């Protein structure tokens, strides 16, 4: 089994993570992430943000040494969106980039696009070499 890290941008005020029935709110960013990881076949993963605080930040605010140490402990790293992917690329960490699962991302309206990127992510996950 691959040790997987999912890396996002930074926390947002967003919607509640769970509904009253205890299931993930798939309308929230984190709910969508859990839905996607399930589709990819990743049931156990660690989660972190490139920047730990909600609100605006610049790329200079990212602690790249911390990020490099964190990512080094995982066999597979999945970035959610451009900010996380660019931060990982800057420090040379191999990763797979998924689109950011925000409700504001219009690409998520295209089911064929989502199915394609989830299939590619699953192939990345199932490839045992890093």
Long-range contacts (C-beta under 8 A, 24 or more apart in sequence): 1-44, 2-42, 2-75, 2-76, 2-125, 2-128, 3-46, 3-73, 3-74, 3-75, 3-76, 4-42, 4-44, 4-45, 4-46, 4-74, 4-75, 4-76, 4-77, 4-78, 4-125, 5-45, 5-46, 5-47, 5-48, 5-70, 5-71, 5-73, 5-74, 5-76, 5-77, 5-78, 6-33, 6-37, 6-42, 6-45, 6-46, 6-47, 6-48, 6-77, 6-78, 6-80, 7-47, 7-48, 7-49, 7-50, 7-67, 7-71, 7-77, 7-78, 7-79, 7-80, 7-84, 7-87, 7-88, 7-95, 8-33, 8-47, 8-48, 8-49, 8-50, 8-79, 8-80, 8-81, 8-84, 8-100, 9-49, 9-50, 9-51, 9-80, 9-81, 9-83, 9-84, 9-100, 10-49, 10-50, 10-51, 10-52, 10-53, 10-54, 10-55, 10-57, 10-83, 11-49, 11-52, 11-53, 11-54, 12-54, 13-54, 27-103, 29-80, 29-100, 29-101, 29-102, 29-103, 32-101, 32-108, 33-80, 33-101, 36-98, 36-101, 36-118, 36-121, 39-118, 39-122, 40-118, 40-121, 40-122, 40-125, 41-122, 41-125, 41-126, 42-78, 42-125, 45-78, 46-74, 49-84, 50-83, 50-84, 50-87, 59-83, 59-86, 59-87, 62-87, 64-90, 64-91, 67-91, 67-93, 68-93, 71-95, 75-130, 76-124, 76-125, 76-130, 78-121, 78-124, 78-125, 94-130, 96-120, 96-121, 96-124, 96-125
